[in-house]
Amino acid sequence: MILQLEGVSKNFGGLRALSDVTFDLPEGQILGLIGPNGAGKTTLFNSISGVYTPTEGRVIFRGQDVTRNKPYEMAKLGMARTHQIVRPLNELTVRENVIAGSCFGREGHGLKAAGKIADEVLEFVGLAPRSDQLAGSLNVGQKKRLEMARALAARPYLLLLDEVLAGLNPSEIGHMVDIVRSIRDQGVTIIMIEHVMKAVMSVSDRLLVLDYGSQIAEGTPHDVANDPKVIEAYLGDPDLALRLMRDETRA
């Protein structure tokens, strides 16, 4: 298993944002993380990646207890992430942003090697023609791809994607889903938070559902979409679940 969570909980004062989240993630899978707004999805990402230290429980990454590790330590071990609100270094070029990801990632490259990796990754995500543009000049869809490129340049074993499809048009969503599949095909394990249900259903091997910080379901997209607890908490009605499953089957 590349990642194991054992009873992970997170309190903020009297608020319990996560409660006893437990799962195993095999290498090479895409795990979709879904749930209503405020369900604790980003808090879980922060607890996995070292932004928060869990109040209870353990995070095991590649066989090592990393529960109290800091984000820079997680990057060195081979975990990278994107953020729901994109955070490019606006005064640097697109290429320089990705070079930074490589320099501070798992392999800790110098500028020359990092530049080569940046060029490869920018070609992969379709941003090579904008390599010399300032990052702040990109539109939302391009900034999403830049955020992903910077994370990929860190050469992660595990990639955490936080709503990479949010704010994209249907064409951009299709392109981004293709990129996510290609990343998995290269051997990178992925956890993705997503609200675009058709996309997450089609791309995920398994789904984990949170509601009010608690894990209410885990399984294949088919099983989760037909789970009464999930329908009640998130999907809203059985007809929607059935439509999603038809879309997922056709994808």
C-alpha positions in Angstrom: 0.0 0.0 0.0 1.3 3.4 -0.9 -0.9 5.2 1.7 -2.7 4.0 4.9 -4.8 6.1 7.2 -5.6 4.6 10.6 -8.4 6.4 12.5 -7.4 9.9 11.5 -9.3 12.6 13.3 -8.8 16.4 13.4 -10.2 18.8 15.9 -10.2 22.6 15.7 -11.0 23.6 19.3 -14.5 22.2 19.9 -15.1 21.4 16.2 -14.4 17.9 15.0 -13.6 18.4 11.3 -12.5 14.7 10.7 -13.6 11.7 12.6 -11.9 8.3 12.5 -11.1 8.2 8.7 -9.5 4.9 7.8 -8.5 3.5 4.4 -5.7 1.8 2.4 -4.7 3.1 -1.0 -2.9 0.6 -3.3 -0.2 1.9 -5.6 -1.3 2.9 -9.1 -5.0 3.6 -8.3 -7.0 6.8 -8.6 -9.1 7.4 -5.5 -11.9 9.9 -5.8 -12.7 11.9 -2.6 -16.3 13.2 -2.7 -18.8 14.8 -0.3 -20.8 17.9 0.3 -19.1 21.3 0.9 -17.7 21.4 4.4 -17.5 17.6 4.6 -13.8 17.7 5.5 -12.2 16.8 2.2 -9.5 19.5 2.1 -8.9 19.0 5.9 -8.2 15.4 5.1 -5.7 16.5 2.3 -4.1 18.9 4.7 -3.8 16.1 7.3 -2.2 13.7 4.8 0.2 16.2 3.3 1.5 17.7 6.6 -0.3 21.0 6.7 -2.2 19.8 9.8 -1.1 17.3 12.3 -4.0 14.9 13.1 -5.5 15.1 16.6 -5.7 11.3 16.6 -4.7 8.5 14.3 -1.8 7.8 12.0 -0.8 8.5 8.4 1.5 5.8 6.8 3.2 6.7 3.5 5.2 4.1 1.7 5.5 2.1 4.9 6.7 5.1 7.0 4.8 6.9 9.8 4.5 10.5 8.6 1.8 11.7 10.9 3.9 14.6 12.2 5.8 15.4 9.1 5.8 18.9 7.6 4.8 19.6 4.0 8.4 20.1 2.8 9.3 16.7 4.3 6.4 15.1 2.5 7.5 16.6 -0.8 11.0 15.1 -0.3 9.4 11.7 0.4 7.4 11.8 -2.9 4.0 13.4 -2.2 2.8 16.5 -4.1 -0.5 18.3 -4.3 -2.4 21.0 -6.0 -4.7 23.5 -4.3 -8.4 24.3 -4.8 -7.4 28.0 -5.1 -4.5 28.1 -7.5 -1.3 29.6 -6.2 1.1 30.4 -9.0 4.2 32.5 -8.4 2.7 35.3 -10.5 5.9 37.3 -11.0 7.8 34.3 -12.4 7.3 32.8 -15.8 5.4 29.6 -16.3 8.7 27.7 -16.8 10.2 29.2 -13.7 7.2 28.1 -11.6 7.6 24.5 -12.7 11.4 24.6 -12.2 10.7 25.6 -8.5 8.5 22.5 -8.2 11.4 20.3 -9.4 14.0 22.0 -7.2 12.0 21.4 -4.1 10.6 18.0 -5.0 11.6 14.4 -4.3 14.8 14.5 -6.4 15.9 18.0 -5.4 17.4 18.9 -8.8 19.6 21.9 -9.6 18.5 24.5 -12.0 19.8 22.9 -15.2 18.2 19.5 -14.6 15.1 21.1 -13.2 14.8 23.2 -16.4 14.8 20.0 -18.5 12.1 18.4 -16.3 10.1 21.6 -16.5 10.2 21.5 -20.3 9.1 17.9 -20.4 6.2 18.5 -18.0 5.0 21.6 -19.7 4.9 19.7 -23.0 2.9 17.0 -21.2 0.2 19.3 -19.9 0.0 21.4 -23.0 1.6 24.6 -21.7 4.9 24.5 -23.6 3.9 27.4 -25.9 3.3 29.6 -22.8 6.6 28.7 -21.1 8.0 32.3 -21.1 4.7 34.0 -20.1 4.3 35.4 -16.6 2.2 33.0 -14.6 -0.1 35.8 -13.5 -1.2 36.3 -17.1 -2.7 32.9 -17.5 -6.4 32.2 -17.5 -8.1 29.9 -14.9 -7.8 26.7 -17.0 -4.2 27.4 -17.8 -3.4 28.1 -14.1 -4.9 24.8 -13.2 -2.6 23.0 -15.6 0.4 25.0 -14.3 -0.5 24.0 -10.8 -0.5 20.4 -11.9 2.7 20.8 -13.9 4.5 22.2 -10.8 3.3 19.3 -8.7 4.4 16.7 -11.4 7.8 18.3 -11.7 8.4 17.2 -8.0 8.4 13.6 -9.3 5.8 12.4 -6.8 4.8 8.8 -6.0 1.4 10.2 -4.8 -0.4 13.2 -6.2 -3.2 15.0 -4.3 -5.5 16.9 -6.7 -7.8 19.4 -5.0 -10.7 20.3 -7.4 -8.6 20.6 -10.6 -11.8 20.6 -12.7 -13.5 23.5 -10.8 -14.2 26.5 -13.1 -13.3 24.7 -16.3 -15.5 24.4 -19.4 -16.5 21.0 -20.7 -13.7 20.9 -23.2 -11.1 21.8 -20.6 -12.6 19.2 -18.2 -12.2 16.5 -20.9 -8.6 17.5 -21.5 -7.8 17.6 -17.8 -9.4 14.1 -17.3 -7.2 12.8 -20.1 -4.1 14.3 -18.3 -5.1 12.6 -15.0 -5.4 9.3 -16.7 -2.1 9.7 -18.4 -0.4 10.5 -15.0 -1.9 7.3 -13.5 -0.6 5.4 -16.6 2.9 6.6 -15.8 2.7 4.9 -12.4 1.7 7.9 -10.1 -1.0 7.1 -7.6 -3.7 9.9 -7.3 -6.3 11.1 -4.8 -8.6 13.7 -6.2 -11.2 15.9 -4.5 -13.9 16.6 -7.1 -17.5 17.9 -7.4 -17.8 17.3 -11.2 -19.5 13.9 -10.6 -19.5 12.6 -14.2 -15.8 13.1 -14.4 -14.8 11.7 -11.0 -17.1 8.7 -11.6 -15.5 7.9 -14.9 -11.8 8.3 -13.9 -11.7 6.9 -10.3 -11.0 3.2 -9.5 -12.5 3.7 -6.1 -14.4 6.5 -4.3 -14.3 7.6 -0.6 -17.3 9.6 0.6 -17.1 12.0 3.6 -20.1 13.7 5.3 -19.6 16.0 8.3 -16.0 14.7 8.6 -17.0 11.1 8.8 -16.4 8.4 6.2 -19.8 7.1 5.1 -18.9 5.0 2.1 -16.0 3.5 0.2 -16.0 1.3 -2.9 -16.3 1.3 -6.7 -18.1 4.1 -8.4 -21.0 1.8 -9.1 -21.3 0.7 -5.4 -20.9 4.2 -4.1 -23.5 5.8 -6.5 -26.0 3.2 -5.4 -25.3 3.5 -1.6 -28.4 4.9 0.1 -26.3 6.9 2.6 -24.4 8.6 -0.3 -27.6 9.4 -2.1 -29.1 11.0 1.0 -26.0 12.9 1.9 -24.7 14.1 -1.4 -26.3 12.9 -4.6 -29.7 14.1 -3.5 -31.9 11.6 -5.3 -31.8 8.0 -6.7 -32.6 9.2 -10.3 -29.4 11.4 -10.2 -27.4 8.4 -9.0 -28.7 6.3 -11.9 -28.0 9.0 -14.4 -24.4 9.3 -13.1 -24.0 5.6 -13.4 -25.2 5.5 -17.0 -22.7 8.3 -17.8 -19.9 6.5 -15.9 -20.6 3.3 -17.8 -20.5 5.0 -21.2 -17.3 7.0 -20.4 
